[in-house]
Amino acid sequence: MPLPRLRLSIPGTLHPIDLPYFDHPPSPAGYRLPNGTIIVTDDATPSLLYKFVPWEKSSLSWNEIDTYARLDALADRSGIVRLLGVAGTPTHLVEKMERSRRGALDRFLFDASRNQADGIAPELVRSVLAQIAQTMRDIHALNIVHRDLKAENILVFDEQADAARWQTVRVKVADFDRAVTLGRGEALEEPVGSLFHMAPELLAWERHDRKIDVYAFGILMYEVAHGGATPYANVGNGMPDSLSRTEFVQKVVHEDFRPTWRFDDAGLRELAARCWARDPEQRPEFAEICEMLQSGLPSCSVAGHEADQPKKSAHRPVGMASHIGRQRTRMEDAACVLQTAQAVIAGVFDGLRGTHASALSARRCAMALAAALDENGGDAEAAMRTAFALVEAALETLDPATDCGSTAVVALLREDDLLVSWLGDSSACLFRRSDDAAGYTALDLVVPHHPDREDEALRVAAAGGAVAREQRWLDNGETIPIGPARVFVPDRMGKTGIALSRALGLFPFKPAISSVPETVSLARCEDDRYLVLGSDGVFDFLDRQAMFDIVSGADSVQDAADALIEAVLRLGAPDNATAIVIDLARGGADM
């Protein structure tokens, strides 16, 4: 039985995102943060914390989730607060996180400094900083920049953590919602972060790179060495002689204004000064920082943590692949695969006029469908309608997603049945064994929603729209129709129409362009061999014989998906292409 997983292919990400998924999130009854996020804990599972983030405010959470997927190479390391799973409810994205009972590092150090007459032990300072530096070294090795490194975003673990016995204190880096992927030699321009920890180049709106984390680490060194104290006590507090935020920025950028170091460790003071140097090139890399901090520090073993760790499954009954089209400037396709104990949910979404709608649909639809199935007792068609309606409602709250849209083809595969719902021209084909010469039967499960489909044209007209082809003016003053049939609406007749009659989003064209999906349901049988989902960039260029030959000749479903995309590219297809392949024969026993 494969463990529940959510796999996403999102425009703008370099690789598919593979995440643990969990069923039945707890009730969102907990501490509500000012931004609407609800933190839920339970003494029965003290090692876990649940973050309920409103869907309409989940963009930063998705950035953090995307980052965690890229951090999978560090899954067995102890220096990162673990993301143990994701889930969805109709109103919230839910993250299951490793929980720290001791809280943030700044508060831990502040309490420790008050309880020790001699202040923070030098060994504790170096041990904590060495742990953070080692983790940041590993993070930077993956070309990930944290962008908000500070003591508040470092959590303390182990119930027996005792500042007086520094060997027991274990810390982990948290809060990756602002992290980005940035390779060596690459730079950013938009500044983000916490004011006191922002490097001068950030504050000056200059191009910046991974060395902004090193600067922030230098400020964090001050926090750790000085018992969690704020690095600048006279900024923005309204007291006489305090600095305004603007004055503070000017002093940091132009006057090398830095915290006043008082901790009695010349080596740490020198290292902090190198880290917060004005010139990023003068700042050390984290590998060098690790060596400096670990020199002279007694070694100690890293204790385990009680949080449950998501186990990996090598089982992959589903393959996914995509590629940007030859005539496209950006990838607008998105895809999702959610595997639970009860079902496999797979979807392909082809973005229209931008990436916002397809990306949100891929992130939202599968989890919404799984949650709806759980709530309604397994009514697949009702759950499918609910999921599509929730995605449509979510798109309507976003800007600029209101002006773009997406096709959708979503398959729900259970032990005994298969349900496929669709909007637009992304498609699905079921291949079954047969006794004829071909050896298979291809069942096209989708009838694309094109405006020239007779029933769709009638529906569009009844909804106040019009179906027509665009016109081209000739030199003699005459016009000729060009291109496919399109949907036009009265207040946009002078603008380009849409070559689909149903889609998610595209709200200026509603209700002429419908968001109510069509659905086909059929019973599974022993002869079912493959299910292929894809955007029109795949189905418009490969006939069913070629598709079957490619898929059946591959060594695995992932190889099959890759081969479909390679074949489309060889044919010179101009459009973006995405394919999902499910091996029904090999996967059936495990679903």
C-alpha positions, 0 to 999 in steps of 0.5 A: 500500500503506497503511503499518501503523497501529493505530487505537483507540477506548477508553472515556474518551478524547476521540478515536480513537487513531491509531498507527504499527504495526510487524511482527516486533519483535526478541527481548526480550534486553536490559537488564531494569529493576526493574519488569520492562520490558526495554530492547532496543538494537542497534548495527545500528540505533543510532537505535532503542530497543525497550521490552518492557513486560509486558502486566500492567504496561502501564497506564502505557505505554498512557497514554503511547501515548495521549498520543503519539497526541494529540501527533501535531500536534507530529510534525514538531517536534524537541522530543519523543522520538518514538514510532515504532511499537507492536507486541505479543507474547504476553507484552509490549507493545512500543514502538519509540522514538527512541533517545538515544545520549547519555542523560539530561540530568542525566548529560550535564550532570554529566559536562560540569561535571566536564570544564570548569573554569569550569563549565557555559557560560551559553549552554548553560544558556539554550539547553537551557532554551529548547528545553525551554520551547518544547516545553512551550509546544507541549505545553500548547497541546494541553492536555496536562500532562506531570506528571513534568518533570525532567532525568532525563526529558530526553534529549540527542541528536546524536552530536556534542553537545558542552557546550563548543560549546553550539550542538550540544546538542539536547534532547527531552522524554521519558516521557509515561506520567503525562501527562494532558489538562487544559484551561484552567480544569480541575483534578486532585486526585490527586498524581503526580510526582517528589518534588523536582519536585512543586509545593506544591499537589501535596504538599498534596493540593490541586487543581492544574492545568497550572502544576505543570509550570511549578513542575517547570520551575523545579526543572529550571532549577536542575538545568541551571544547576548541572550536573545536581546534585540540587536537595536534597542533604539529604533522605532520605539518612540523614545527620545533620541530613538531612530526612525525606520528611515534613519535606521536604514540610512545609517546601516547602508551609509554609515556601517551602523551595526549592533554594539557587541559586548559578549566576551569572545573576540573570535565570535566578535570578529566572525560577526563583523565579517558576516555583516560586512557592507561588501557581500564579497567580504562575507564568508560562506557558511562552510567557512563559518562552520569550521570557525565555530566548530574549532575548539568546540567539544563534539556531542551527539545529536539526539533524536526527536520524537516527531514522526518522520514521513516514510518514503515509498518507492512505489510510483503507479503514476508518471508525470512529465511536461515541457514548454512548447516551441512557440511559447514564452512560458509554461502555463500547464500545471498538474497534480497527483494525489495518492491516498489509501482509497484513491488516486486523483490526477489532474492536468490544467492548461492555463489560459492567459496566464499561470495563476489559474492553472497553478491554483487549480493544481494545488487546490483541486485534488485536496478539495476532491479528497476532502469532499469524498471524506465528507460526503461518504464517497459520492464521487460525482457530488465530490467532483462538483464540489471540488470544481466549485471550490476552485472556481470560487477561490479563483474569483477571489484572486487578482489577476487570476480573475482575467485568466483561466484554465482547462481541467481534466481530473480523474478519480481512480478507486478500486472498482470505478473510474470517474473523469470530469473535465472543462475545456480541451485537456483530455483523457484516454483509457487503454483496454486489452482486447482480442483484435489485431491492435491488442487494445481498445482506446476509449476517449473519455473526454469530448472537448468543450469547443464552441463549434460543438453543437450542444455547446454552441446552443448553451453559449447562446442561451447564456448570452454569448456568441460563437464566431470565428475571428475575421481578417481584413483583406486589402480589398476591404472584405473580411474572411474568417480565420482560426477556430470558433471562439466564444464572445460576450457582448461587452468584449466583442471587439476583443479576442474571444476564447476558443473554449466553451468551458473553463475555470476562471475567465470571469469576464466571459461568464456565464457564456463560458461555463465552469460546470464540468462534464463527467463520465463514470465507468466500472474498472475491469481486469482488461484496463491497462493504462489511463493517460491524461494530458493537455491538448499539446499532447492529444492534438499531436499523438494518435492513439496508436502512437500513444499506446505504443509509447506507453506500453513499450516503456519500462515504467509509468514515469518513463512512459510520461517522459517518452510521450513528451519527447515524442511531442517535441520531436513532432515540433508541437508548438504548444505546452505539453503535459502528460500523466500516465497511470498503469492500471494493471500494476497499480490496481492491487495497491489502490 
